[in-house]
Amino acid sequence: MIRIEHINKRFRKLQVLDNVSASFTKGQVVSLIGPNGSGKTTLIKSILGMVRPDSGKIYVEEQLVNSDHTYREKIGYMPQIGRYPDNMKIGQLFKMLQNIRNTPVEKLDKTLIEKFELEKIFEKPMRTLSGGTRQKVSAALAFLFDPAILILDEPTAGLDPLSSEILKEKILVEKKKNKLILITSHILADLDELTTHIMYMQEGKMQFFKDMEALQEETGELRLGKAIARIMKGEQFNNEWIDKMLEIKNDEKIY
Amino acid sequence: MMKLSKYVLYDILRSKIIIAYTLFLFVVSISMFQMEENSSKAMLSLLNIVLIVLPLVSLVFTTIHYYNSYEFIELMSSQPMSRTRILLSEFAGVSISLLIGVGIPVLLFSADATGFALVFTGMCLTLVFASIAFLASVIARDKARGIGFSLLLWFYFALIYDGLVLLILFSFSDYPLEKLTLLLSALNPIDLGRIFIMLKMDVSALMGYTGALYKDFFGSGTGILFTTGIMMLWMVLPLWMAVRKFKKKDL
């Protein structure tokens, strides 16, 4: 469904994406992980056509990205930080996007709007919303049009545990519908139950792309965080970041 | 296209800045007409406001609006929508909102050819500078630089350019420069607007020999076509360049 061929991107001196190639198909839940600044968001933005790669090609369902904008109808995107026009009300925002996408009402997927109880605050202007509520709006928007591809950039960051659980359940439901879901997250525990494939990036390079079972077999670890730590240590990558991830987990066990 | 502009427009109107601006123009025009007994004198004072204030407000407001709606533009570009359409909708929204306030009182008090010329010039200048502001903000990476760039352009068109023209006329006063001044005035939309209105007001005699030449050229049918054409060019060209640049830009 998404094919990435040798893309390179450089912001001045910094090589953000270094010859990245990958191919994602239906039914996969791909976790994009890596330290801050490893190029995850840039990769996602390249797929969406928001960042123009210096070289290389990206195809979404055999449609070349940047030649035409229609392929984006198949994608639901939840940005890392969603900011919306200050004076627009939540209800209007949803209405506007429905207008733009021209999707008939009966095809809309309003589960998240209902579960997050957004209808109650439809009359509130966007500028009064807290960061978490904005995240909820972004999530509801991404799922609203029932797209075949979902791209979620740090979906659970800033959400309270209850909403985070609701979102995860929704992702599981969509996974069963044989959709392609791309997630980036630093909270590996969140990804554990969702993910089928792992793509690990560092300094703009793709270090590996493996499915979960292969990873578990190779490392003998069932938990994603530990499995990745094993791999990193074995291959002597910069593993400071992964150690930090595990520290937090050890802390959690105390409670 | 109007789908998106409608919401952009709504968002701007809700912020009340535009309403304050409209009110300001309204009060200024009414007080001018009340103070001066001769409405053409009031018109002359208004001319200066139109030539100085409208471009400034248009530039600054458009630039600030662009940067404030940057995340929104980002969101839109993740939707099935071409970048050209996004930028043009933003432009339409902003320019419609800026056009709302221009000219209602002028037409109330003096709905003759001069009044229309003033309103027409005001509208043209608003659109021209909104278009220039879009180009400036697409090129500049951050807000401070974008606004700085816009202000610099305003200084250039409103003040520095006239100085440069004077300098040229002064240093080459031994040569016949009438054709050149015609050309030079076309290179600055504010000057073009000024000449256009001056001729409508019949005060061109004040401008001496060059005024006579202007009257001869701009007063004719081709002259009006020329003015309108150049104004259109000033609106379309920066916007077209902005769209081209925006399409290649990383958001």
Boltz contact constraints between the chains, C-beta under 6 A:
constraints:
  - contact:
      token1: [A, 48]
      token2: [B, 78]
      max_distance: 6.0
  - contact:
      token1: [A, 50]
      token2: [B, 77]
      max_distance: 6.0
  - contact:
      token1: [A, 50]
      token2: [B, 251]
      max_distance: 6.0
  - contact:
      token1: [A, 51]
      token2: [B, 250]
      max_distance: 6.0
  - contact:
      token1: [A, 69]
      token2: [B, 80]
      max_distance: 6.0
  - contact:
      token1: [A, 69]
      token2: [B, 81]
      max_distance: 6.0
  - contact:
      token1: [A, 69]
      token2: [B, 82]
      max_distance: 6.0
  - contact:
      token1: [A, 70]
      token2: [B, 80]
      max_distance: 6.0
  - contact:
      token1: [A, 72]
      token2: [B, 80]
      max_distance: 6.0
  - contact:
      token1: [A, 73]
      token2: [B, 80]
      max_distance: 6.0
  - contact:
      token1: [A, 77]
      token2: [B, 78]
      max_distance: 6.0
  - contact:
      token1: [A, 83]
      token2: [B, 71]
      max_distance: 6.0
  - contact:
      token1: [A, 85]
      token2: [B, 11]
      max_distance: 6.0
  - contact:
      token1: [A, 85]
      token2: [B, 72]
      max_distance: 6.0
  - contact:
      token1: [A, 87]
      token2: [B, 11]
      max_distance: 6.0
  - contact:
      token1: [A, 87]
      token2: [B, 14]
      max_distance: 6.0
  - contact:
      token1: [A, 87]
      token2: [B, 15]
      max_distance: 6.0
  - contact:
      token1: [A, 88]
      token2: [B, 11]
      max_distance: 6.0
  - contact:
      token1: [A, 96]
      token2: [B, 7]
      max_distance: 6.0
  - contact:
      token1: [A, 99]
      token2: [B, 3]
      max_distance: 6.0
  - contact:
      token1: [A, 100]
      token2: [B, 79]
      max_distance: 6.0
